[in-house]
Amino acid sequence: MGLLLAAVLGLAVYGALHGVRLIRADAELPGDLAVALEVGATRTTAVGSGIDRLGMRYAPFVLRIMGPKRVDALRRRLDMAGNPGGITVDRYAARRAVYGILGVLAALSLVMRGQPVIGILALAYGMVWTDVIIRSAIRKRRDDIERTLPDFLDVLAVVVSAGLGFRQALERVADKYQGPWSDELHITLRQMDMGLGRREAFDQLRKRNASDQVSMFVTALQQGEELGAPIVDTLIQIANDMRRTDAQNARRRAAQAVPKTTLVVTMVMLPATMLLIVLSFYYGSGVDFGDILGG
């Protein structure tokens, strides 16, 4: 049994440390994701790992179990995460298959060795680890974009006010930035070059990003275009609104931290302080409580 557990762990380590180039299956990528994988610095077509190659034969089976709706939801989550490590839908399915099998084998081995708690943890790791990575990537990418947006809009407003057209100004400023937001704008511009309408391209930009600020930017931009508002004023107003929203969110997080701090003080520090005071009185007084209690 120990040999089986060692083999499972060894296989996992092999998959993590020994990268091999992945030859894609016949599954086709959606158009927006294919463009993203071509142009995005943070959306890299990374070398596939041994886990990918081992699980690729099981990927269609996993995708059939998930069903079309869950696969579409997965594709959107991968877009929002920026395809971390070059992960695609079929690579995700391959990793879920391999990690799931490894988790089941490790759990069975540990349960038979009398360690059911560790076995359950191993099973949970195999089932959810890939999703944990994606959720973490979504959160990090959203924070990076929201931190960049206000300053980006200020610079864009200055460039547009200098007389450059919005399309050219957007490309010029995007080239000066690096990171997720620059990648997203290059994807949008590439889609417009391929014939996609401006409104639809920005709608897809909004769908690819789980960010309220990106949604605010796209909505305000489209409304300003419909109403004929000056684009410079619109950009400045969006940047100011975003900074105001950031300040409100910071105050909200600070207000939420106060009860948590109070709870920690009440549950941990206060009892420890009281215990320290009581023990100090006890040892400092020199009173024998055994005599007082008649012991």
Secondary structure, 3 states (H helix, E strand, C coil): CHHHHHHHHHHHHHHHHCECCCCCCCCCCCHHHHHHHHHCCCCCCCCCEHHHHHHHHHHHHHHHHHHHHHHHHHHHHHHHHCCHHHCCHHHHHHHHHHHHHHHHHHHHHHHHCCCHHHHHHHHHHHHHHHHHHHHHHHHHHHHHHHHHHHHHHHHHHHHHHCCCCHHHHHHHHHHHCCCHHHHHHHHHHHHHHCCCCHHHHHHHHHHCCCCHHHHHHHHHHHHHHHHCCCHHHHHHHHHHHHHHHHHHHHHHHHHHHHHHHHHHHHHHHHHHHHHHHHHHHHHHHCCCHHHHCCC
